């Protein structure tokens, strides 16, 4: 594999106190975000807050930018557009209060008919998501993330040992909290697309952590007379190049989606960019130090 860095001797575990302080701040912000989301005080998408989804079928293909401009000029706010070009359909989702749900569908069709008179269409379907449904979706999303974290704990406990499972689980939960907290601070919309990104980030972070743990386990079995902290530092340095190459590959792909992917995938790509950076950081500075502090003894005997 391509080696971007060679023979590094960085004392990663020696910097764990600073990393823990920094990560604690990020995690607290994430916890605040969860509380605000649960109370409905964050910028929730229609999946969680309720709203209207209307699907229009046009006679011919239509420019998504023209529809967006028409709706904005017509006074429609807080909406998402999704293009289905193969069937000439456009999905319009608008976040509105319960009193406005019955009126928004007529408002959208009226604006498009007025602003785009040459583009003939029919209303394919209209779906109204009430606040109760949004609340259930919020609860289901939280359960999905929680089950993913529990699954990670069980998987690492079986593959390695329980103290490694604790380190990997805390690091993964830290990554999810950080991205969620940053989205909350930026005022970005919290929706099911973000939940998808969070689950993807959890998987990426776990993969990166497992690679580091594999090398640590291997070296601890071979270097039985050396201190555990030294062996862990050596192990992290040995896989550092691989970690950087993998992270850069995913980061470049996510940047391409962020720049060229359009409005629909914009938030997903932004979450992935943050997730790759924070996931790489946590694999080195959070997961391994927690394993060291959890026991402090050699987790594996020589075989």
C-alpha positions, 0 to 999 in steps of 0.5 A: 500500500502507498505509504505517505508517512514512514517510520513515525514515532509520535507519542499519541498516548502521551497527548491523551489528556488534551484529547480527552478535554477536547473530546469532552467539550464536543460530546457535551455539545452533542448531548445538548443537541440530543436534548434540544432535538428531543424537546423539538427545539432544534432545526428539525426537518419534516421527517421529525417536525411534520410537514407536507410532501407533494409529488408532481409528474410533468409531461416533459423534463424540467429544470430543478433550479427553475422549480426552486426559484419559482417556489422561493419567489412565491414565498414558500420557505423551508422546503426540500426538492428531489428530482426523479428525472427518469420519470419526470417527477419532482418531490417537494417537501415543505416543513409547516405547522399543523394548522398550515398542513392542509393549505400548503399543497394548494399553495405549491400547485398554484405557484408552479402553475403561475410561475411555470405556465408552459410546464404541464403537470399532474399531482401524483401524490400528497402526503401529510406528516403530522407532529405525532408521526414526526415524534415517532420517527425521532424515537425510531432514529434514536433507537437505530443509532443506539442499536448500532452502538450496542452492536459495535460493543458486542462485535468488538467484545467477541473479536477482541476483549471487553476492554477493547469493546469499551474503547471502540464504543465510546469512540464511535458514540463520541463521533456521532455526538460530535457531528450531531452537535456541530450540525445543531450549532450550525443550525443545519436541518436534523432529518433522516438523511443526517441519521443515515450519515451518522450510521455510515460514520459509525461504520467507518469509525469502527472499521478504522478502529479495528485496524488499529486494534488488530495491530495493537493485539498483534504487537502485544503478543509479540513484544511481551516485555515492553510496556503496554503504552509503548507497544500501543504507540508503536502500533498506531504509528505503524498503521498511521500511513494506512489510516491517512490513505483511507481517510483521504480517499473517503474525504476526497469522495465526500468533498466531491459529493459536497461540491457537485452533488446538489442540494439533496445530498449536500448535508449528507456529504457535509456530515461525512466530511466531518465524520471522516475527520473526527472518526480518524481522530477518535481511532487514534486519540480516544479508542486506544487511550481508553483501552490503556486506561481501562485496565493498564495491563497487558490485554493479551498473553503471548501464544 
